[in-house]
Amino acid sequence: MSVVSSVTGPSVPPPTEEVDNRKRLAQYLLIGIGAFLLVSAARVITGAHDIDSAGALRGTIVAAVPIALAGLGGIWSERAGVVNIGLEGMLVLGALGAGYFGYNYGIVAGVLGGMLLGLLGAAVHALATVVFGVDHIVSGVAINIMAPGLAAYLAKSFFSDTPGGGPTQSPPLGKPPALTIDVIAEPAAELADKHWFVVSDLAAAVAAVTREMSVLTLLALVLVVATSWVLWRTAFGLRLRSVGEAPSAAESLGVNVYLYKVIGVVVSGVLAGFGGAYLATVSSSGYQNGMVNGLGYIGLAAMIFGNWRPGLMLAGAALFGYTRTLQLRGGTDSLHALLLVIAVALLAYAVYQFLQGKRTSALITGGFGGVFGVWFLVTDSVPAEFTGMAPYVATLFVLAFFSQSLRPPKADGQIYRKGSAG
């Protein structure tokens, strides 16, 4: 009888999640550097210097923050297993709260008031979905329908007789404090104006973040980092994510599933309310009916683009915020230059898919890349009508290409009832 040793050599531990995360981070950094170099090259080739000017990047930050806050709220809710498409309505309530409380009690009260009204909207959603078991989509749609109507009614009551206000808008609000580092911003702006390859693009980015940076923007970035740490580095975050993955298993281990679901939804409403307050205080000078204009839905798209993770969600929000900025700046020349960026990026991705053995997907991706390349070559500018469509086209485009690699929480959107654990 032969004896086979159970030890044939040094054991090799399986890759840990930490190692996988580091590899994924390195991939994202390489993609980001490649995108930056591609945009810089497109700027030099086309002469569309506004494509990444300090003004465009600063506008991108302002446009991206409300989207990111809505997307962050979506992460909290859906990681707890509750779909929250009512973020659009919660943004509306947050903007109204900022308008009312900000006018009457000051800018700090305005931000807190916006968060409070967002919380109230989320409380309704949590009551309907978690407690009464209403379908998540139905509840979210109801909030999105009711919130604008309620906001319009209250705005007429709140602002009709105020100086500078009216039945559809609040009086102008004060601006939150902003930070400017002139010793860095001025030289960076001068260097950006030289339009050198890569160097001026980096200088424009530095100038954008060192001039008139609102403290609310910094707070929003802190919330993104804090969310990532809480949800993935704490016991509380593990329990909350467990109720979004396997609520019955979480219940069998003693987790109060209802409580964690309610917490996730309520936090999502607070964040969306903060996004609405940001719209009313930083993005504009006060509340106006219709000012949200679909940002809640784009925030959900950013969340999906980011695969329900805060860091990637922020990148998606920046992408959508960038297209909105070009729309507001009338950047038809910049959008034309972006056609070249999109064409090259799609063709490069098609090559990657081909090398991975995905030949059908590579053919489709390469076809789209060819279409954008031809569009760039045969035109000198993008029609102004397309500029207004750009944020929504970008949303559909990104979701279409990244849908196959998405991994939502397993129990997301499911109706849960206590005692369902086997």
ABEGO torsion letter per residue (X at the ends): XBBBBABAEBBBBBBBAAAAAAAAAAAAAAAAAAAAAAAAAAAAAAGBAAAABAAAAAAAAAAAAAAAAAAAAAAAAAAAGBBBAAAAAAAAAAAAAAAAAAAAAEAAAAAAAAAAAAAAAAAAAAAAAAAAGBBAAAAAAAAAAAAAAAAAAAAAAAAAABBGBBAABBBBBBBBBBBBBAAAAAAAAAAAAAGBBGAAAAAAAAAAAABGBBAAAAAAAAAAAAAAAAAAABAAAAAAAAAAABAAAAAAAGBBAAAAAAAAAAAAAAAAAAAAAAAAAAABAEBBBGAAGGAAAAAAAAAAAAGGBAAAAAAAAAAAAAAAAAAAAGBAAAAAAAAAAAAAAAAAAAAAAAAAGBAAAAAAAAAAAAAAAAAAAABABBBAAAAAAAAAAAAAAAAAAAAAABBBBAABGBBBBBGABX
